[in-house]
Structure formats: structure tokens, C-alpha cells
Amino acid sequence: MTKPMGLARLLLLTSALVAPSLAWAQTTSPDPAGAQPGTGTTAETQDQAADPAVQEEPAPDVSVPGEIVVTGRRTNVVRDMPQVVSVLSSADIARTGEGDIAGALSRVTGLSVVGNGYVYVRGLGDRYSLALLNGSPLPSPEPLKRVVPLDIFPTNVVSSSLVQKSYSANYPGEFGGGVINLTTNSLPKESFLTLSGGMGANLVTTGHIGYVYSGGGYDWSGYDDGTRDLPPALGAFFSSGNRLSSGTVNSQAIAGQLVNANNSLVQKNSSIGPNWSANFSGGTTYDAGDVRLGLIATAGISSKWTTRDSTQQTSLTSDLSSLESNFERVSTDNRVVVNGLLGVGVEFGDNKIRWTNLYVHDTLKRARLSLGQRHGTDTDIMQQDTAWYERQLVDTQVVGEFKLSPEFSLDVRGSYANTKREAPDEFSFEYVRTNAAADLYGAYFVNRLNNGNGGDATVSYSSLNENLWSGGADLTWKLDPNLSLAVGYAYLNTHRTSSRRDFQFSASTPLPGGVAMLRPDLLLGSAIIDYYDVNLIETNEGNPAFAASLDNHAAYFRENWQITSELSLDAGIRYETAKLVVSPIQVFNTVGASTAATNLDNDYWLPSGTLTWQFQPGMQFRVNASKTIARPQFRELVYQFYFDPDTNRQYRGNPFLQDSQLLNLEARYEWYIAPEQRITLAGFYKRIDNPIEAYISGDAFVTSFANAPKADLYGAEFEVNKKWLMFGERSLIAIANYTFTKSKLKVNAGDGVSVFGSSSNLATDFFKDGAPLTGQSDHLVNFQVGLEDKASLSQQTFILSYASKRVTSRGLANSGQPDVFEYPGFNLDFVARQGVKLAGQQFDLKFEARNLTNRKYKETQSNGKNTVIYNRYTPGTTLNVSVSTTF
């Protein structure tokens, strides 16, 4: 058992229990004398709220562990929370015009979105960001992550998004950069029905040449029609428990059923279609005496096409003087997201019960054609790839907030969530053109199916299923108006199974040139397979499947004490115990000899405290200190190869990873000029013991993970929100924020590291002293400026964002290579909304223009003299028009 961390002793001098941060929302009323305890609100700032230019939005609906839900009050949640938070209300989200919550969150101070919806807080990787839905944890549908990609959440199902950057004991201890809590739509104020639809185009993709494959008849909807069901012979083989290497399996019978024109034939489409979306939402409320019952439902579907013409290179030399590979890859993705939400709410008195059911189905259909060279030769290599990635999230949860008496409140919650990911028929075919005069077929692309020497063909089948059960209860005792105490308990059980079966087609002798020129579906038709004795080899019989589980129990105490009219303390301590197990699943009848297993059983005392000094009306100063942890993600522990098609990188886990421990310190000045108007300035520091970082090794450039010895991160944030009344009801709004972050790995000679299967245990062979943490940008800037007229629903907003370079991959381990950096650069968007009335019906028109500066995506590896282009393409400018109306 780990000893209580030293900070606990200091905090426990003044605290033993906890108060929910938002308890005042239902129990506190303005002080007639002018000041509202603990908020810094005065008669002066209340008078400002009457000004149309500064009229404040109703407080967003926020549901988090141990906090009483705030609904409908005209109050400033950012100011009045005892922790450092940023809140996006439904109005804020609408102003950004983003279609998913990850894009909307990219506008929050200190947040950046990397890859497909992974939110980085203050430059810390996605592992340090915790995502909750209505205060309950979510499983991830991604094999590489335990965290949730937030771009799967359409903005129409989210009422608010709260980002808390300072730790408090009511949250899970796995907290690094921050926690992101999404609150779904709840009880509607009145009955409504909203219909919306949109069309869009990308100037690089829409109407231009792309690559597609047939697939199934329902692919447009994001659902497979059975085309990708396991062929009978392959299904029987999986069920048998036999090994292909045993020689007792008829691999030709299996191979002959795998490839057909629908799943493997890449074709050119001379004009890729437009993007489109359709959404429905509705709700109603019934009153039965003192009980209010509400029902809300949403459903939507969106389809988006993206074509990327990418340059991708790698180098094995320390000075990057020669290229190991150099490819141009053109891929076309069709992403279809189907979502639905059904919520039932009951209110009676000061009590509320919320039952939320969420469904998200996210599918990516990909076709890719590549041309390039390897090993510095003149031999051309053409690759044809097809894939189908189907992700699904189902979540049901019940949250109850009960006012037992004027002094006692009880919050209870329970949830079940399931995520699945299916990736059948990941085909890759490699044809070779030698360009040699002595080769009779040197001018043609051929695939002789001889294990990559003169062509290659592979197929993979992967699946993931994860179940997550969670529950908790929080009891709050308000001793007097200035002191609240609370105690809470939370339980979480996560269980994941994942498998990946990789196969290679191999001819007993190289195919004749005329046959080797056939397209994939003919090359691997049953007649060719039988005649030329083409066999199937399973290339990863060692660890094809794993099971992972996490059992987590936690209890906390926390207090909220208004010491004086100017000084308040929110402090607490959390005790957590967690058992994390990852082990191979026995797939074959004959037991393997794998020792690639993980068994972590740790417990921690995690103290936290925030002291707030309201030294002037509307001004306050906060200091926060806490200790938290970060556990390795399931996929980082699994000793199994996994190919990420988005980055064109291969990954493999390290079963020897350990928990990271963090010390978090922050000081913050806040000036609330008026409702919705503020200026804030903050400085922060984090020390991380055993941070988990990625590194690259081997000729195949495999990315794996290891615990670096230590890392330091520090920085500052500045934010200003200002509104001016221009004319009539129209206001000018300016929102700007800037975050500076600096991080350094601390690696000394003699520091050790544990990497499964490695001959080295020296940290200096994997990491460089002083290198920044993966994913950390030194500078993040967001700026919004626009005109807004709420009375006529009129908004025109320019949104500028900038992120400086950040490490995406380490250089080849123990080679002296520089790291790989991404250069996000500047991005400019324009969003306009306008309400119009046609035939007596009100309509909301929206126009979006994204990436107006035509910013390019670029990852490079450079030593100042030589540069390797790891990944570069032009995303293009996207235009979208949508219309909605409410009945």
C-alpha cells in the first residue's frame, strides 16, 4: 500500500470532508446587502446584467459527480465553481458551428484536438484527459485508446461541456490535464420538435477524383448488409481452435472464400459526392400535480467524404541522409455517423431523476491507392488497400439528485456502457514494377505472392468489445450557509476483449507474370488459388487475442468552507484502489508460451485543495494543489501488433508499463467585468513521475511505449471575453485565449526502463533528456470575433486558431534521429447563422466555411540539413449550408 502523499497532511489541517461545488445553486439566494457569499457577485454586477449588451445566458445544465445539477439559473458557473473550469453552453457550442463536440472544445483555453477527436489539455496527451458523460465514465471504441474520441459526439445531443483543469476529490483520481464532462439534453422547458438538414462540399474532395470500392448495398448508411460477414470456411477455422501452422487445416479452402470484387477492388470515382446531414429532435413535458415528467429524443445521421493525397517517407539513417521508403498515398474515406438519444426526466420538488440512453454508430469506409519506392531502389511499388471500421457506443445511465432536507442532499448514479469495434476485410495488395530491362515484365505491375519480394497480399480481421459498469453515491451535509461537507463512493468495472487475426497469401512458387498481373479479385479467385497452390499463413499466431480488465474502488471526503466573506477553501482527499489485468486469451487448442501479461494492483491517497480569495467585487485569486495518477491504457499493455491506418503506423504494447504519478500546482487571477465578460490569467506546473511516452524501434518503424523516468511541465494561460453593444440589439463579441506550455523529459545516465522483449534497460536508449512530451505545443491561440443579435437569431463569427509544432513520434530508438514534429499552424473558419421567417414559420439558416487559409497538414523529421516528410497533405476548405426549424 502506498503511503499517503505528503500534501495530504497540509490539506487535512483544514479539511476532512467535501461539499459539492454547485450546492449553492439550489440553496443560496442573493444577499440583500449586496454580496452573494462565495461568488463575488455584487449589486453593481447585478445591475450590469440588465444591460442588453451584457445580458447573461441562463446557466447551462451541468451534471457531474457530487455536484447538484444547475438548471436555468442566471448565474456564472465559471466564476462560482470553486475549481478552475471552462464551460461551453449550448449557445457557445452553436456559436462555433462545429458538428461534433471535439471541434467545439478546440476553442477552449489550453485545449487542442489531435487526430480523430482526441482532446489534449495544456499540451498533455490524450491519456491525461478524462471524459465523462453526465458524471459517469465512458468506454472507448478505439483499440489504441482507453479514452473516448470526442468527435463521435454530435453537438445536438450535448447540452453543455465542462472542462475542469484543477483536480477535486469528487472526480476519479486518473486526472492529468483535466476532466471533460459532457451533459446531455434533459427535461425540456416546453414541448418542441426540431428538424434540420445540411449539405456541404470540400474543395479538395467534392466533385474531384477519389478512390472507392463497392462494399455492401447499405454502406451509405454506415451499416453492413452482411457482405462482410465471415466466410463459412474462415468462421469454422476460428471456431476449431486449430493453428494454420499445424498443417492440418485446408488453408486453400479458406483463402478461396476471402477475396471478391466487392471487398477488394479499388476503383476510381471521377466525382466524389457531397457531404450531407439530417437531424431530428423533440421533447415534451407533462405536469401531474407536483411531479413534472419530461421526454426528449434526438436522432441524426451525417455522411462526410474526405480525400487525402499524402506524401509519406521514412528514414533509417541517423542523419536522415537517405530514405527507407517514399510513397504518395491517395485515400478516400466516407465517414457515416448515426446517433440517437432518449432521455426521461422526473422532477418533484427539489428532486430530479434523469435516465439517459445514448447510441452512437460511427463507420469509416476507406479505399487507398499508393505508389512509391523502398530501400532506395528504382523499383516501383503500388499498394491497393480497402478497409471498413465500424465503431458503436451504447450507454444507459440513471442519475438521481435528491434534497433529503434543507441540510442534506444525496446524489446517486449508475450506468452501463458498451463499445464495439469491428474491422473485417482489411485488405492490402502490393504490386511491383521492377523497371529493369532484363525483366520481361519489368514495365508492368505484378504480384507474384512471394512474401513481399515480388508482391504481397494480406488481410486482417479485428474486433473489440468492452463493457463498463459504474456507480456511485455522494452525500452532502450543509452545516450552515458557510460550510458544507460531503462524502462519496464510486465503483468502476471495465472489461475488454480484443482480437486481431493477420493472414498472408503465399504461393508455393512465384506466380507466372501473366497471372501476377491480374487484379486482386481475379488473382485470388478460387481457381488461381487451387491451381497454383496459394496458401494462407497466419502471421501473428503468438498473441492474436487479449482480455483486459480494470476494477476501481474509490472513496472521498471534501469540504467547502466560506472562511470569511472574501476567503473560501475547497479541499478534500480521495482514496483509490485499482486492479488492472491484461492477459492473452487462449485462442488455439495448443497453449502458447506467451508471458506478455500485466497485473497492476495499486492504491493511492490523492489530496486536493483550492483556496479562493475574492479581494475585490468581481475579482478573485485562486491557488490549487493536488496529486493525481495516470494509468497505462489497455492497448499500450497488449503485446500485439496493431496498424493505425490514419497515421500509417504500426503499434505494439509493452506489458511492463506502470502508473504515472502527478503533482499539480496552479495560481489564477480572474476578473469578471460583467456577465459573459471576463479576463483571466493563470500559471501552472506539473511534475510527472514515470510518464508513459511513445518511441519507435526496428526496421518496420514499430511504435511502442515505455515509462520515462520523469517529466516537468509548466506554463501560463490568458483569456479575455468581451462584449460591446453596437446598435439596436446587435453586439460585438470578442473571445481570445492564449496558452504557453513547456515540457521536458528528465533522463539521466543510469536511469532504468522496462520494455518487454528488449535487450536494453537503459532509459537513454529510448528517450532524450530535455525532449518535450508527445503532443505538447508550446503555443496555443484561439480568437473569435463576431456580431450577434439574439433577438433576431443573427450571428457572424470569425474563428482563428493556432498551435505551434508538437512531437507526434520519437526518432528511431538509440539511433540519434530527431523526433517527428507536426506543424498545425493557423486555421481560420467563418460561421454565420441567421433566423428568417417563411410562410409564418421560423427557420435557422447556417453557413460554415472551414480552413479558409487552406492550411496543410504536415509532419516532418529534420536535423536542419536533411528533412523527411513523415506525412503531408492538403485537407482543403470545407463549405456547408444547413437549415433547421422548430415547431
Buried (B, 14 or more C-beta within 10 A) or exposed (E): EEEBBEBBEEBBEEBBBBBBBBBBBBBBEBBEEEBBBBBBBBBEBBEBBEEEBBBBBBBBBBBBBBBBBBBEBEBBBBBBBBBBBBBBBBBBBBBBBBBBBBBBBBBBBBBBBBBBBBBBBBBBBBBBBBBBBBBBBBBBBBBBBBBBBBBBBBBBBBBBBBBBBBBBBBBBBBBBBBBBBBBBBBBBEEEBEBBBBBBBBBBBBBBBBBBBBBBBEEBBBBBBEEBBEBBEBBEBBBEEEBBBEEEEBEBBBBBBBBBBBBBBBBEEBEEBBBBBBBBBBBBBBEEEEEEBBBBBBBBBBBBBBBBBBBBBBBBBBBEBEEBBBBBEBBBBBBBBBBBBBBBBBBBBEBBBBBBBBBBBBBBBBBBBBBBBBBEEEEBBBBBBBBBBBBBBBBBBBBBBBBBEEEEEBBBBBBBBBBBBBBBBBBBBBBBBBBEEEEBEBBEBBBBBBBBBEBBBBBBBBBBBBBBBBBBBBBBBBBEEEBBBBBBBEBBBBBBBBBBBBBBBBBBEEBBEBEBBBBBBBBBBBBEBBEEBEBBBBBBEBBBBBBBBBBBBBBBBBBBBBBBEBBBBBBBBBBBBBBBBBBBBEEBBEEEBEBEBBBEBEBEBBBBBBBBBBBEEBBBBBBBBBBBBBBBBBBBBBBBBBBBBBBBBBBBBBBBBBBBBBBBBBBBBBBBBBBBBBBBBBBBBBBBBBBBBBBBBBEEEBBBBBBBBBBBBBBBBBBBBBBBEBEEEBBBBBBBBBBBBBBBBBBBEEEBEBBBBEBEBEBBBBBBBBEBBBBBBBBBBBBBBBBBBBBEBBBBBBBBBBBBBBBBBBBBBBBBEBBBBBBBBBEBBBBBBBBBBEEEEEEBBBBBBBBBBEEBEBBBBBBBEEBBBBBBBBBBBBBBBBBBBBBE
